[in-house]
Amino acid sequence: MEDYLPTTVSITNSDFTYQGVMDLLVNGVANKVIHFKSAFNTALDPGFSGIIDKGPGEVTVESDLPWKMK
């Protein structure tokens, strides 16, 4: 499915209990623009890290969580 409209994904006020690396966002749509925002979240495990996979599109990030772009 093709979709060229921008999308915003927001995560707020969440506790992340996951231990290790976790996919936060995976973009599988070509040319898809996604704005990822997270605020007021807590990573309870010191080893937590989020992966943001921009795939074939474009992703902007404003995040209070530890993350890496893939």
N, C-alpha and C positions, 0 to 999 in steps of 0.2 A: 504494500500500500504506500503510495507516495503522499507526502504531506509537507507542504512548504510554509505553513504558518508557524510563527514562533510559539513556543510553549514555555510556561514557567512551572517548575516543580519546587515546592516549598516544604521543608520539614522543620517543625518548631516544637519546642518543649518536650523532647523525647529523651529517654534514657537508653543508650545503646549498651547492651550487656554482652554482645558478641565478642568472642576472644579471637583476635587476629585480624586478617584482611577480609573485607566484605565489599561486594558490589553495591554501591549506592545508586548508581545510574548507568544504564547501558542503552546507548542510542543506536538502533539498527536501521534507521531510515535515512537514505541518501539525502543530503542537503537540508536535513532537519535542523532547525535552530532551537536549542533548549537553554533556558536560563535556570540554573540550579542554585537555590538559596536555602541555607539552613541557619537557624538562630536559636539561642537559648537551649541548646542540647548538651547532653553530658555523655561522654564515653567512659563507662565505668571500668573497663579493662585498660590498663596502661599500654597494652600491645595493639589496641584497636587502630585500624587504619581503613579508610574508605577508598574504593577505587571508582573513578568516574571514567567510563569508556565512551569517548566521543564518537566512536565508530566512524561512519562516512559523513557525519554531519558536523555541526559546530556547537560547542557547549561553553557557556560562561559560568563561572563559579564564584559565589560569595558564601563561604562556609566557616562555621565555628568548629567544625569537626576536622581531625587530621585526615588528609586525603591526598591522593596522587592521581594524575591524569594518565590514562592509558591510550 
